[in-house]
Each structure stands twice: as structure tokens, then as C-alpha cells.
């Protein structure tokens, strides 16, 4: 028991020391200025330990000192010091195998006002013990090898980029609580959920109610939605878990597979989002001639082929220039939003029960891979965060594209060092968006003035704001579904309970709330009578109040009439009769033959 208790205490102590080291590590900047032409000045990321010495938060209060490139030396012994020392300079030395304390003690003893240790590996906080901290009075920080080369690389033939004498100032500006780019991400995420949910619900109900489609070509046929079953939910979650683990261990190999899948899926989504607008254009309606080629044998319109070519081009351009941080994120966000809208239109949750199952399972999935996996990995890093941001030891330096990304709009060390972009995964849009789409379809079916849709969309926005607040307070990546799932599920449940529709909302039985089918019967001699209630069979609508009146139809479609009701002498309309060219009867002339059409007319 004593041994086990001691081991547990040792683990707690190690965890505490790790936490202290993470807190002690901070990001800062070295501001390098030019003296002999070239750029006016530029900031570079540094990682420092405030326990060595604090850096000023304001650049105007930082001392501008000469940066001396001493990277040919490790500065591990007194023989590595220059003859004249580092009087009022900030030397740059190589990392080497000696401790930070040995380096900074020698630098401080030779008159240095600071020390920059150049590292080719991942930047780690320079550490030490309390006694060593008390002895040192100059700041020490780590600078990446790439940034060192950029500072001292030649600007022209015989002059360095920042001149012969390079000066720099070490400072650490305060991090803003929230960056302005959060507003952009909020608008994109909530807008995608609202538009996708509204589009999916409207298209689904339209397909249920429309009896005749006014198509002008085969390419206008609607894609059938895919209903998610519990088995599909379980298979999907297992696939997500497996893919995430495989990406964690084989990131450099699988990241290109994910990039290829994203290019294909996003171009398809962009095509489906732009197709309704392109079909409204008045030109390029000509079709491909008859042929036997795959897909082209359907004779698509020329404008649709041009649209497909445009979408593929956008996707290919992003794939080629995906690492251009200045502008490639715009294309990635546009393609990502189109992909999310297409998925929200295609995937459908048939019941609130299915919504609850999917959201709760992914809620647990998100929590496990963000908060639990750090205790299971050797590095102590979250699998979800490691995969989403890209492993630090990745040889490809590629990032997964399945996120919305917006560059930081505030000037801060985080923008230079750790996280130059704020990210929001597609799953944080799609998963709650499926519930929003279900709420919209249910609204239209039960004629509830879209109260479910509006409430669920507002709940999604509130959940996203709570996510941003948690991100600002904890200063670490957050599983957004941890906040989005409770907000949207509880709100939808509360609205259904308040409206006393929880039963039909849970089972989706509101979608079957159609009127009974009306049998066809001959009109009585004394005229047509309106139905007294909706539960009674509908035979016909009341005649027009026009004095002239419109004669009741003498013929009924034979395929809609029962033989025993029409009688053997009932006239039969043939397809070739002139009646085929007459306008379709209005609601006052003819009763709707099927219950779906009746519900549409009475709505």
C-alpha cells in the first residue's frame, strides 16, 4: 500500500511540475530593425521563461540592443566567449548539449543584456531551478533556426537583410482575450447552420409534397436524402475513431489522402450549391449531342458543364496553393462551407431520437479524444488537438483541411508562434446542423411558424459563444461539441415539451400527419357540399360564387376513380383527348386525389 501511495504521489508531483512548466512557458517577440535600408522592422517569435527575467509588455519600454550572430559557438565553456565579450549585446548561440543555465551564466558574465538560443527542434521552454533563477538577471529565450537565417540572410550582394549592425528588442505584448477573427468564424458557422438547415428542410418537404416536377432536363432531378439509422451512426463513430487514431500514428502518409478526399467532396458540394443559381441564367442552355459516353449520354447542358469545370478548378487551385497562408484560407473556407451545405442537404435524421443518439455519441467522442487521451499518449498531448493542428514533428508540415480557418487579426505572439489561425472543425457545424435541419422539417409539417428551427439556431449560436468564452478562459483548444450538443438538444427538447409535442417530435410521427385519402364519388344532384371537418372524406370543394358558375367536371381521371364508384358507363379520358391540353383544374373545381396534396393545399 505504501509503495502504491508513493507511486501515486510521484505521478501527481510529475503532473504538477509539468503544469508549472507549461504555465511558466510564454511566447514573446524579438523586434528586429533595419539600419541600412531594407524592411523597416519585423517581429519574430521567441519562447521564454519569465522566471529567468520578465520582458516588458510595451515595445517602447524595451531596450534596443545589437544582435550578434554567435551561432558558430555553443557557449558551453569560457573558451566559447569572444575576446571582447558581449557588452550591451544580445548574442545568438546554438542550442548544443549544455544546460540553459550554463549558457546564460557565461553570457551574463561577459556583459550580455540578453540571450537567444537558436534551436532547430521544437521550441521548448528554457528551464532551471530556483537558485539558478535568482542568480540570473537577463532574459533568455529560444529562437527558431529558420528565423535566425531570415534575420541574418544577405539582403543584397554584400549587405545583410537588416544591415551590418542588426538591432533587436525583446518584449512580450499582452494577449487579447478574444481575437476579432472569432466574429468572422461565428458568422460563418451560424450562417452555414442556418442556411443549410433551412435549405435541407425546405427541399425535403418540397419533395414530399410536389406531385409533378417541372424539370427541363435530367440534370435537375433531385438527389434523394440519406436517412441515418442507428446502425449507420455506430458505424460512422467507429470509422471516425479509427481514422483519428490512424492519423495520429501515420499522419504524414494519410494527410494527403484526406486532402484528396476534401478536394473531391468540396468541389461536389460547390457544384450543388451553385447549380440552382446557374440554372436561372438565360444563356448556355444548349445540350451535348447524343453520345454513349458515361454521364454525357444524359445530354447535360453546356452551362452545367462549365460550372463543373469551374468547381474543379477552384478545388485544384486550393490543392496546389493550400500552404499559402496569405490567401489560401479564403478558398478553403469557401469550399468547406459548400461542403457542409451539401452534406446538410444530403444527410437526414428522420427522428429526434436519431438526433439525440448521434449528438450524444459524438459528444462523448469529442470529450474522450480531447480530455482523456492525454493520459493515454506518451507525449501527454490530446489526439484530437494533435491531429487537428498537425503534429509538431511532422515531416510534411501539412495541415488537415477539414476546418474553417481565419487568421488572427490582432498582433500577438500567438499569431507568430503557436496558432496563427483560429480553427473550427466541420463536425462542429455538421452535427448540430443536422438537428437544425430536422427542426425545420418538423416545423413545416406541424405548421409551427418555424419555432423549432429558430430556437435551435439561436441555441447553436449561444453554444458557440460559450465555446469561445471557454477558449478565452482556459487558453487551450476546446471540444466545441461539449457546449454545442447540450445547448441545441436541451433547447429543442424544451420547445417540444412547452408545445406539448414531445411525443411526435421524438418519433417524427408529425411527418405522417397527412389527411386520409379521399374516395371519389359522383356529385349529388343538389350540388356539391363542402366538408364539415377535416376528418371527413373530401369529395370536392364548393363551387364558385360567380353567378354564371362553372360547370362541375363531367369526367374524372380513370386512374384515380374506383370502378364500383364510377360505374361501367363512366367516360374514360384517353391520353390523346383534347382535354389533355386544357389548363389544370383549380382547387375550386377539383378535390385533391391524394392526402399529401390535400395537406399542401390546406396549409
Protein Blocks (a to p, Z undefined) as FASTA:
>chain_A
ZZmmmmmmmmmmmmmmmmmmmmmpccdddddddfegcjfbdcddddddfklpccdfbfkl
pccdddddfklpgolafklpcfklpghiacdddfbjmdfklmmmmmmmnopabdcdddfb
dcddddddfklmmmpccdcddddfklmmmmmpcfblmlcfkojbdcdddddddddfbafk
lmmmmmmmmmmmmmmmmmmmmmmmmmmmpmbdcdfbfklpccddddddfklmmmmmmmmm
mmmmmmmmmmmmmmmmmmmmmmmmmmmmmmmmmmmmmmmpcghkbccdddfbehjlnopa
fklmmmmmmmmmmmmmmmmmmmmmklmmmmmmmmmmmmmmmmmmmpccfbfklmmmmmmm
mmmmmmmmmmmmmmmpmnlpafklmmmnopaklfklpacfkbccdddfbdcfklmmmmmc
ccddfklmmmmmmmmmmmmmmmmmnonoommmmmmmmmmmmmmmmmmmmmmmnopacdfk
lmmmmmmmmmmmmmmmmnopmmmmmnopmmmmccdddddddddfkbpaddfbfkbccfbd
cddfbfnopaddfbdcfklpcfklnopmlccddfkbmklmpccddfklpccfbfklmmmm
mZZ
